[in-house]
Amino acid sequence: MWKKKCIGTIYRFQIGLQNAIRRFIWEEDGIGTVEMILILVVLIGLVLIFKSQLTRLVNDIFSQITSKSRQIY
């Protein structure tokens, strides 16, 4: 008797788990937010890692823009 009860309980748990996994896979509500947060974290990390190189690059670009604009006048 108790074996049938246990098997039934395990079967219901398995079906419930399968349904929960199926709902989780097809749910798309929070995917955009999570992706945006991950992209921002990666970008902030890259900026922190390459901060000095990026600063130097931007300064070089602006100095070239300034020098080239003086040549136009």
LUMVEXRO-397855 format. One record per residue: residue in one letter; x, y, z of N, C-alpha, C in turn. Coordinates in steps of 0.001 Angstrom, whole numbers, padded with zeros to 6 digits, always signed. Each point is the difference from the previous one (the first is absolute). Example, Ala and Ser with C-alpha at 12.3 -4.5 7.8 and 13.67 -1.06 7.14 Angstrom:
BEGIN
a+013190-005690+007800-000890+001190+000000+000900+001200+000000s-000350+001050-000720+000820+001190+000060-000770+001090+000730
# end
This chain:
BEGIN
m+000820-001200+000000-000820+001200+000000+000861+001260+000000w+000990+000065+000903+000818+001199+000079+000877+000156-001229k+000330-001101-000685+000800+000095-001222-000782+000720-001092k-001284-000312-000112-000825+000675-000996-000099+001488+000301k-000111+000350+001286-000071+001396+000394+001299+000728-000340c+001124-000648+000282+001296+000606-000291+000196+000174-001504i-000372-001015-000775+000143+000083-001449-000887+001105-000556g-001218+000107+000509-000907+001060-000433+000535+001369+000348t+000564+000125+001202+000567+001279+000423+001199+000364-000862i+000857-000965-000268+001173+000240-000846-000432+000371-001409y-001022-000676-000521-000496+000296-001340-000552+001418-000064r-000801+000404+000988-000544+001361+000021+001122+001034+000121f+001006-000283+000806+001142+000896+000144+000737+000133-001333q+000189-001120-000692+000701+000012-001276-000774+000817-001037i-001303-000199-000064-000825+000760-000940+000031+001486+000352g-000109+000306+001278+000059+001395+000437+001338+000644-000337l+001070-000745+000186+001333+000500-000322+000148+000225-001498q-000502-000910-000794+000059+000159-001452-000786+001230-000440n-001164+000195+000568-000803+001182-000336+000705+001288+000416a+000636-000003+001162+000718+001180+000473+001178+000317-000925i+000719-001020-000420+001125+000206-000920-000502+000512-001335r-001086-000552-000484-000579+000437-001273-000426+001472+000077r-000650+000392+001094-000406+001398+000175+001221+000913+000074f+001044-000436+000702+001210+000802+000145+000676+000218-001353i+000044-001027-000829+000648+000105-001305-000752+000972-000899w-001321-000045+000019-000787+000835-000907-000253+001406+000531e+000313+000249+001246-000214+001316+000583+001099+000940-000469e-000387+001173-000483+000966+000941-000539-000077+001366+000680d-000655+000109+001108-000209+001308+000621+001296+000663+000449g+000854-000727+000694+001189+000610+000577+001255-000147-000819i-000077-000593-001156+001211-000271-000773+000639+001305-000472g-000763+000941-000466+000562+001261-000484+000740+000759+001079t-000546+000041+001182+000621+000703+001109+001316-000653+000392v+000001-001310+000088+001215-000718+000380+001084+000204-001050e-000376-000040-001258+000978+000208-001066+000587+001401+000071m-000842+000996+000221+000490+001373+000089+000952+000176+001173i-000327-000588+001129+000873+000102+001172+001337-000662-000281l-000001-001174-000626+001252-000679-000319+000844+000803-000981i-000629+000588-001001+000731+000819-000960+000621+001210+000699l-000762+000648+000879+000529+001151+000730+001163-000386+000902v-000103-001140+000657+001081-000462+000874+001268-000246-000813v-000144-000624-001168+001164-000266-000847+000607+001308-000488l-000838+000936-000446+000521+001288-000478+000709+000782+001100i-000582+000027+001180+000632+000707+001121+001324-000667+000352g+000028-001328-000021+001250-000710+000263+001070+000328-001024l-000375+000050-001274+000968+000339-001049+000517+001426+000159v-000892+000918+000351+000418+001385+000206+000972+000085+001174l-000282-000709+001072+000906+000032+001154+001353-000615-000327i+000004-001072-000782+001257-000665-000345+000845+000873-000932f-000633+000602-001002+000723+000754-001019-000159+001515+000160k-000175+000461+001226-000273+001416+000248+001128+000903-000509s+001230-000326+000312+001102+000871-000408+000171+000002-001519q-000150-001152-000637+000121-000062-001455-001129+000778-000673l-001217-000134+000536-001129+000730-000572+000166+001505+000176t+000492+000423+001145+000220+001420+000243+001035+000546-000967r+001090-000741-000174+001033+000422-000928-000531+000082-001434l-000794-000989-000402-000569-000023-001344-000932+001186-000242v-000869+000279+000957-000939+001123-000140+000762+001322-000033n+001005+000149+000845+000795+001231-000010+000719+000174-001338d+000551-001064-000554+000660+000075-001310-000994+000385-001094i-001179-000580+000031-001017+000314-001006-000399+001470+000077f-000239+000499+001229-000404+001400+000136+001133+000953-000365s+001226-000371+000296+001116+000871-000385+000146+000046-001516q-000221-001123-000670+000052-000005-001466-001146+000811-000588i-001173-000115+000575-001139+000797-000474+000308+001483+000147t+000569+000383+001138+000332+001407+000240+001048+000489-000988s+001046-000791-000214+001057+000426-000921-000504+000054-001443k-000818-000929-000408-000535-000010-001364-000997+001149-000209s-000757+000346+001031-000953+001100-000150+000729+001332-000086r+001179+000137+000607+000783+001224-000122+000550+000153-001409q+000284-001118-000652+000535+000056-001356-001072+000459-000992i-001251-000244+000311-001098+000379-000900-000117+001521-000054y+000144+000691+001133-000131+001449+000039+001223+000573-000570
# end
